[in-house]
C-alpha cells in the first residue's frame, strides 16, 4: 500500500524546520563564542596557547616518529641483507658440489636447501625463503620455485625479479612489499631481499610486523605524551593568565561601580608585586577622583544656590525698576527724541532681563529637583497650532513661510501643556531666528506609543559637533554673533529638561548651509519608556513616508502651507 504524499511532505517540512533550528543554534553558539573571544583576554591567551602548543607538539611528534621509523627500518634492512648474504654464500657453496648440468641433482639440492635455509638462525629473526629456478635447469615435472612458511611467491614484485635476474651473481637487490600467505587473507608489510645464486634466484622475505607494532607503540606513546603536554601547557596558561586577569577584571568591575556613582569602591591589595602596586595606584586614583568629584559637586551646589538666591533677590529690585520704566515708557511721547529712544531701549532690555531671570529660576528648579509634571490628556496638534499663531508676528518680520504637516486624527498624549508649549516656542523661535527667511517645516506624527514633532529650517544649519553641544547652558554656535540674534542661551537647555521630565527625547541634527532639524518625542502615557519615534531624523524625508503621511486621512486644512 502506497504511503500518502502529504506524510512525506510533512516529514520533509519537519526535517527542514529542525535543520533551520539547528543552524540557528549553531550560529548563536558561534556568535556567543566570538563575542566571548573578543571580550575575554584569558580565553584568547588559553586558546592561543592551545593552538600553538598543539601545532608544535604535532610537528615534534611527527619528526620523532619519522626518525624512529627511519631508524627501525634501517636496522631491519641491515640485518636482513646480512642474513640474506649469509644464506646466498651458503647456497653458493652447496651448488659448487653439484653439477650444474644435472637437473635431478639440482632439484634434490633445492628441496634440501629450502628446509636448511629456513632452519638457520640469524640475527634478524623469523623470515621466509623462496628459491626460484630457471626452466632450463629443471627436470621434467619438477617445481620451478619452492617457498617456506606457506608464503605466496606472488609476494615478490615482478620488478625485483627482473632486477635480480639481470644482476651479477650474489649481488643483492631489496625492496618493501606486501607478504601474502596461502593460509591468510590479509597481506602483511614486509621486506624482500633477493640475489642470483648460480641458476637460482634466492629471496628472503622478512615480515615487518614487529617493527610495525613497535612503531604503533611509539605513535601511541607520543600521542598520549603530546596530549598530556598540551593539556599541561593549557593548564599552566590558564593559571598564569588567571593570576594576571583576575585583578584586571576586579579593577574593571570596581571602575564600573565607580562610574555608577559608588565612589567609595576600592580594590583589595594583596602582596607587594606589580599587580599589588597597580591596585594601590588604582585606589589612589579613585580616592583622588572621589575627592575632586566631591569638590565639583559642592562647587556645583554652591553655584546653583548662588544662581537661585541671586535670581530670587533680583526679582524685588527688578519689579521696582520695571514700574519706573513703565512710567517713563508711557510718557515717552512727551520726551525729547533722545530720551524717548532711551526709554524704548530701557523697556526692551528689561524685557530681556526678565526673560533671563525667569530662565534662571526655571533652571534652578530643575537643579533643586523641584520641577513637577502636571500632565493631562492633550492633542499635540492644538499646541502646535497655538505656537504657530503666537509666533506669526515674528514670522512676518523675518519673512519665513511656515508649512504644517499634521495627521487628520488626534495625536493625544498625557503631557504638561505649559512645558510642551515652552519647548515648541523655543524650537520654532530658533528656526525663525536662524532660518534666514527660508521656509520652516513643522511635522507632527503619532503612533500607539509616542507622539513626535519635528521643526526643520533651511538656514545656517549645524555641524555634527554643534548638534551635540546645542543643548548646553549658555552655549552659542558663534560666540561673536550679536546677542540680538539669539536668546538667553538657556532656552534649549530648559526645553531638554522639560522633555526629560516627560520621559521623552529632544534631539538635533543638521548640516552647514542646509539647515537644522529638531525632533521632540513624547510618550503617549506619562512616564512610559520610549523605544522608537514616529518621525525620522532625516533632513530630507523619504518621499514614500511623506506620501503615506499625506494619504493617512489628512484633513485639507492640515496639509496646506501657511504663509506668514
C-alpha positions in Angstrom: 0.0 0.0 0.0 1.5 3.4 -1.0 2.1 5.9 1.6 0.1 9.2 1.3 2.2 12.0 -0.3 1.3 14.5 2.4 3.1 12.4 5.0 6.4 12.6 3.3 5.8 16.4 2.7 5.0 16.9 6.4 8.1 14.9 7.4 10.3 16.9 5.0 8.9 20.2 6.4 9.7 19.0 9.9 13.2 18.0 8.9 13.7 21.4 7.3 12.4 23.1 10.4 14.8 21.1 12.6 17.7 21.8 10.3 16.9 25.6 10.4 16.7 25.4 14.2 20.0 23.5 14.4 21.7 26.0 12.1 20.3 28.9 14.1 21.6 27.4 17.3 25.0 26.8 15.7 25.1 30.4 14.5 24.1 31.6 18.0 26.8 29.4 19.6 29.4 30.7 17.2 28.3 34.3 17.8 28.5 33.8 21.6 31.9 32.2 21.3 33.1 35.1 19.0 31.7 37.6 21.5 33.4 35.9 24.4 36.6 35.6 22.4 36.6 39.4 21.9 35.7 40.2 25.5 37.9 37.6 27.4 41.7 38.1 27.4 42.0 34.8 29.4 40.1 32.9 26.7 42.3 34.3 23.9 45.5 33.5 25.8 44.4 30.0 26.6 43.1 29.4 23.1 46.3 30.7 21.5 48.4 28.6 23.8 46.3 25.5 22.9 46.6 26.1 19.2 50.3 26.9 19.2 51.3 24.1 21.6 49.2 21.6 19.7 50.9 22.6 16.4 54.4 22.5 18.0 53.7 19.1 19.7 52.3 17.7 16.5 55.3 18.8 14.4 57.8 17.4 17.1 55.8 14.2 17.3 55.8 13.8 13.6 59.5 14.4 13.4 60.2 12.0 16.3 58.0 9.2 14.8 59.6 9.7 11.4 63.1 9.4 12.8 62.2 6.3 14.9 60.6 4.7 11.8 63.6 5.5 9.7 66.0 4.0 12.4 63.9 0.8 12.7 63.7 0.3 9.0 67.4 1.0 8.5 68.3 -1.5 11.2 65.9 -4.0 9.7 67.5 -3.6 6.2 71.0 -4.0 7.6 70.1 -7.2 9.4 68.0 -8.6 6.5 70.7 -8.0 3.9 73.3 -9.6 6.2 71.2 -12.6 6.8 70.4 -12.9 3.1 74.1 -12.6 2.2 75.0 -15.4 4.6 72.3 -17.6 3.0 73.4 -16.8 -0.5 77.0 -17.7 0.3 76.0 -20.9 1.9 73.8 -21.8 -1.1 76.7 -21.0 -3.5 78.9 -23.4 -1.6 76.3 -26.1 -1.9 75.9 -25.5 -5.6 79.7 -25.9 -6.1 79.5 -29.5 -5.1 76.7 -30.4 -7.5 77.0 -30.4 -11.3 75.2 -27.5 -12.8 74.1 -29.8 -15.8 72.3 -32.3 -13.6 68.7 -31.2 -13.2 67.7 -34.0 -10.9 70.6 -33.3 -8.6 69.7 -29.6 -8.6 66.1 -30.4 -7.7 67.2 -32.6 -4.9 69.6 -29.9 -3.7 66.8 -27.3 -3.9 64.5 -29.3 -1.8 67.1 -29.8 0.9 68.4 -26.2 0.8 65.0 -24.6 1.3 64.5 -26.5 4.5 68.1 -26.0 5.6 67.9 -22.2 5.0 64.6 -21.8 6.8 66.0 -23.5 9.9 69.1 -21.4 10.1 69.1 -18.9 12.9 70.2 -15.4 12.3 70.3 -12.0 14.0 67.2 -10.8 12.3 64.6 -13.3 13.5 61.9 -15.1 11.6 61.8 -15.0 7.8 60.7 -17.0 4.8 62.8 -18.3 1.9 61.9 -18.6 -1.7 64.1 -20.3 -4.3 63.1 -19.9 -8.0 65.0 -21.9 -10.6 65.1 -21.2 -14.3 63.1 -23.5 -16.5 66.1 -24.8 -18.5 67.6 -26.1 -15.3 64.6 -28.0 -14.1 63.9 -31.7 -14.6 60.7 -32.7 -16.3 57.7 -32.2 -13.9 59.8 -30.5 -11.2 58.7 -27.4 -9.3 60.2 -24.1 -10.6 60.0 -22.4 -7.2 59.9 -23.5 -3.6 58.9 -21.4 -0.5 58.8 -21.9 3.2 56.3 -20.7 5.7 53.3 -21.1 3.3 54.4 -17.8 1.7 52.9 -17.0 -1.7 55.5 -16.4 -4.4 53.4 -13.5 -5.7 54.7 -11.6 -2.7 57.9 -10.9 -4.7 57.3 -8.0 -7.0 58.0 -8.6 -10.7 60.2 -5.5 -10.9 62.5 -7.1 -8.2 62.6 -10.4 -10.1 63.7 -8.7 -13.3 66.3 -6.7 -11.4 67.7 -9.8 -9.7 67.7 -11.8 -13.0 69.9 -9.2 -14.7 72.2 -8.6 -11.7 75.6 -10.2 -11.3 75.8 -13.3 -9.1 75.5 -12.7 -5.3 74.7 -9.0 -5.8 71.7 -8.1 -3.6 68.5 -6.2 -4.5 65.8 -5.4 -1.9 62.5 -3.6 -1.7 59.5 -3.2 0.5 56.5 -5.4 -0.3 53.3 -7.0 1.0 53.9 -10.6 2.0 50.9 -12.8 1.2 50.4 -16.2 2.8 48.3 -19.0 1.4 46.5 -19.6 4.7 45.8 -15.9 5.4 43.5 -13.3 3.7 45.2 -10.1 4.7 48.7 -9.2 3.4 51.4 -8.2 5.7 54.0 -5.5 5.2 57.5 -6.9 4.7 61.0 -6.6 3.3 62.2 -8.8 0.5 66.0 -9.3 -0.3 67.0 -11.2 -3.5 70.2 -12.3 -5.2 71.1 -14.6 -8.1 73.0 -17.7 -7.0 74.0 -19.9 -9.8 70.9 -20.9 -11.8 68.6 -19.9 -9.0 67.1 -16.7 -7.6 67.2 -16.7 -3.8 64.8 -14.5 -1.9 64.5 -13.8 1.8 61.1 -12.3 3.0 61.2 -10.6 6.3 57.9 -9.6 7.9 57.8 -6.1 9.4 55.0 -6.8 12.0 57.3 -6.4 15.0 58.6 -3.1 13.6 55.0 -2.0 12.9 54.0 -3.0 16.5 56.9 -1.0 17.8 56.1 2.0 15.7 52.4 1.8 16.7 53.5 1.8 20.4 55.8 4.8 19.7 52.9 6.6 18.0 50.5 5.9 20.9 53.1 7.0 23.4 54.0 10.2 21.5 50.3 11.0 21.1 49.5 10.4 24.8 52.6 12.4 25.9 51.8 15.1 23.4 48.2 15.4 24.6 49.3 15.5 28.2 51.9 18.1 27.4 49.4 20.3 25.6 46.9 19.9 28.5 49.6 20.8 30.9 50.6 23.9 28.9 46.9 25.0 28.7 46.5 24.5 32.4 49.7 26.5 33.1 48.5 29.2 30.7 45.1 29.2 32.4 46.6 29.5 35.9 49.1 32.2 34.8 46.6 34.3 33.0 44.1 33.9 35.8 46.6 35.4 38.2 47.0 38.4 35.9 43.4 38.7 34.6 41.6 38.4 37.9 43.0 41.7 39.3 42.3 43.4 35.9 38.7 42.1 36.0 38.4 43.3 39.6 39.7 46.7 38.5 37.2 46.8 35.6 34.4 45.8 38.0 35.3 48.4 40.5 35.6 51.0 37.7 32.1 50.2 36.6 30.8 50.6 40.1 32.8 53.8 40.3 31.1 55.0 37.1 27.7 54.2 38.5 28.4 56.6 41.4 29.7 54.3 44.1 32.7 56.4 44.7 33.9 54.5 47.8 34.6 51.3 46.0 38.3 50.2 46.3 40.4 47.2 45.2 41.9 44.7 47.6 45.6 45.0 47.8 47.5 41.7 48.3 51.2 41.4 48.4 53.8 43.8 47.0 54.1 42.7 43.4 53.3 44.6 40.2 49.6 43.8 40.5 49.5 45.0 44.1 51.1 48.2 43.0 48.5 48.5 40.3 45.8 48.1 42.8 47.3 50.7 45.1 47.7 53.1 42.2 44.1 52.4 41.2 42.9 53.1 44.8 44.9 56.3 45.0 43.4 57.4 41.7 39.9 56.5 42.9 40.4 58.4 46.1 41.7 61.5 44.2 38.7 61.3 41.8 36.3 60.9 44.7 37.8 64.0 46.3 37.7 66.0 43.1 34.2 64.9 42.2 33.1 65.8 45.7 34.6 69.2 45.4 33.0 69.7 42.0 29.6 68.6 43.3 30.0 71.0 46.3 31.0 73.8 43.9 28.0 73.0 41.7 25.7 73.1 44.6 27.2 76.4 45.7 26.8 77.8 42.1 23.2 76.6 41.8 22.3 78.0 45.2 24.0 81.3 44.2 22.1 81.5 41.0 18.8 80.6 42.7 19.4 83.2 45.5 20.5 85.9 43.1 17.6 85.2 40.8 15.1 85.5 43.7 16.9 88.5 45.2 16.8 90.3 41.8 13.1 90.0 41.4 12.3 92.7 44.0 14.6 95.5 42.6 13.6 94.4 39.1 10.0 94.9 39.9 10.7 98.4 41.2 12.8 99.2 38.1 10.1 97.8 35.9 7.4 100.0 37.5 9.6 103.1 37.0 10.5 102.1 33.4 6.8 101.6 32.6 6.0 105.1 33.8 8.8 106.6 31.7 7.9 104.4 28.7 4.2 105.5 28.9 5.3 109.2 28.9 7.9 108.9 26.1 5.6 110.9 23.7 6.2 114.0 25.9 10.0 113.5 26.0 12.6 114.7 23.5 13.7 112.2 20.9 16.8 111.0 22.7 15.1 110.5 26.0 12.2 108.7 24.2 14.7 106.4 22.4 16.4 105.7 25.8 13.0 104.8 27.3 12.4 102.3 24.5 15.8 100.7 24.9 15.3 100.5 28.6 12.0 98.7 28.1 13.5 96.2 25.7 16.4 95.4 27.9 14.1 95.0 30.9 12.1 92.5 28.9 15.3 90.6 28.1 16.4 90.8 31.7 13.1 89.4 32.9 13.3 86.6 30.4 16.8 85.7 31.6 15.7 85.8 35.2 12.7 83.6 34.5 15.0 81.1 32.7 17.5 81.1 35.6 14.7 80.5 38.1 13.4 77.6 36.0 16.9 76.1 35.7 17.3 76.4 39.5 14.1 74.4 40.0 15.4 71.6 37.8 18.8 71.7 39.7 17.0 71.5 43.0 14.7 68.6 41.8 11.6 70.8 42.5 10.2 70.5 38.9 6.8 68.8 38.9 5.0 67.4 35.8 1.3 68.4 35.7 0.2 66.0 32.9 -3.2 65.8 31.3 -4.5 64.4 28.1 -3.9 66.9 25.3 -3.9 66.9 21.5 -0.4 67.9 20.5 -1.7 69.3 17.2 -3.6 72.1 19.1 -0.3 73.0 20.9 1.5 73.3 17.6 -1.2 75.5 16.1 -1.2 77.8 19.2 2.6 78.2 19.0 2.5 79.0 15.3 -0.3 81.6 15.8 1.7 83.2 18.6 4.8 83.4 16.5 3.1 84.9 13.5 4.4 88.5 14.2 8.0 87.2 14.3 7.3 85.2 11.2 6.0 88.3 9.5 9.2 90.3 10.4 11.5 87.5 9.3 9.6 86.7 6.1 9.8 83.0 6.6 6.9 80.9 5.3 5.8 78.0 7.5 4.4 74.7 6.4 2.4 72.4 8.7 2.2 68.7 8.1 -0.2 67.1 10.6 -2.3 63.9 10.5 -6.1 64.2 10.4 -6.7 62.1 13.5 -5.9 63.4 17.0 -2.4 63.0 18.5 -3.4 62.8 22.1 -0.8 62.2 24.8 -0.5 62.8 28.6 1.7 65.9 28.7 2.2 69.1 30.6 0.7 71.7 28.2 2.7 74.6 29.6 6.1 72.8 29.3 5.4 71.4 25.8 4.3 74.9 24.7 7.6 76.2 26.0 9.6 73.5 24.1 7.8 74.2 20.9 8.2 78.0 21.3 11.9 77.5 21.7 12.2 75.3 18.7 10.0 77.5 16.4 11.7 80.7 17.7 15.2 79.3 16.9 14.0 78.2 13.5 12.8 81.7 12.7 15.9 83.4 14.0 18.4 81.2 12.2 16.3 80.2 9.2 17.5 83.2 7.1 13.9 83.9 5.9 13.5 80.5 4.2 10.7 78.0 4.7 10.2 76.4 8.1 8.6 72.9 8.1 6.7 71.5 11.1 5.6 67.9 11.1 3.5 66.0 13.7 3.4 62.2 13.9 2.0 59.7 16.3 1.6 56.0 16.9 0.3 53.9 19.7 3.3 54.5 21.9 4.6 58.0 21.2 3.9 61.4 19.6 6.6 63.4 17.8 7.1 66.9 16.4 9.9 68.0 14.1 10.9 71.5 13.3 13.0 71.9 10.2 14.6 75.1 8.9 16.8 75.8 5.9 19.1 78.3 7.4 22.7 78.3 8.6 22.5 74.7 9.9 24.5 72.8 12.5 27.7 70.7 12.3 27.7 67.3 13.9 29.6 68.6 16.9 27.3 71.6 17.3 24.3 69.2 17.2 25.6 67.6 20.4 26.5 70.9 22.1 23.4 72.9 21.3 21.5 71.8 24.5 24.3 73.0 26.8 23.6 76.0 29.0 24.6 79.4 27.6 26.2 77.6 24.6 26.2 79.6 21.3 27.4 78.3 17.9 29.2 81.5 17.2 30.3 83.4 20.3 31.0 86.5 18.2 27.4 86.7 16.9 25.4 89.7 18.2 23.3 89.0 21.2 20.3 90.5 19.4 20.3 87.5 17.1 19.7 85.0 19.9 18.0 84.5 23.2 19.5 83.9 26.7 21.3 80.7 25.8 19.1 78.7 28.3 16.0 78.0 26.1 17.2 74.7 24.6 18.7 73.6 27.9 15.3 74.2 29.6 13.5 72.5 26.7 15.7 69.4 27.1 14.9 69.3 30.8 11.2 69.6 30.0 11.4 66.7 27.6 13.3 64.6 30.0 10.7 65.4 32.7 8.1 63.8 30.4 10.3 60.8 29.8 10.8 61.9 26.2 13.6 62.8 23.8 14.8 66.1 22.3 17.3 65.6 19.5 19.0 67.8 16.9 20.8 67.3 13.7 21.8 69.5 10.8 24.2 70.3 8.0 26.1 73.6 7.5 24.3 75.7 4.9 21.3 73.2 4.7 19.5 74.0 7.9 18.8 72.2 11.1 16.1 69.7 12.3 14.9 69.3 15.9 12.7 66.4 17.0 10.6 66.2 20.1 9.3 62.7 21.0 7.0 62.2 24.0 5.4 59.0 25.3 1.6 58.7 24.9 1.4 57.7 28.6 3.3 59.9 31.0 6.4 58.2 32.3 6.3 55.3 29.8 9.5 54.1 28.2 10.2 55.3 24.7 11.8 52.9 22.2 11.1 54.5 18.8 9.8 57.8 17.3 7.1 58.1 14.8 9.2 60.6 12.8 12.7 60.2 11.4 15.6 62.5 11.9 16.5 62.6 8.2 16.9 66.2 6.8 15.3 65.1 3.6 12.2 62.9 4.4 11.6 59.8 2.5 9.1 60.5 -0.3 7.2 57.3 0.4 6.9 58.3 4.1 5.7 61.8 3.1 3.1 60.3 0.7 1.9 57.9 3.4 1.5 60.7 5.9 -0.4 62.8 3.3 -2.8 60.0 2.5 -3.4 58.9 6.1 -6.7 60.7 6.4 -5.1 64.1 6.5 -7.6 67.0 6.6 -7.2 69.6 3.9 -6.6 72.4 6.4 -3.7 70.5 7.9 -1.8 69.6 4.7 -1.6 73.0 3.1 1.3 75.5 3.5 0.5 78.5 5.7 2.3 81.7 4.7 3.1 84.2 7.4 
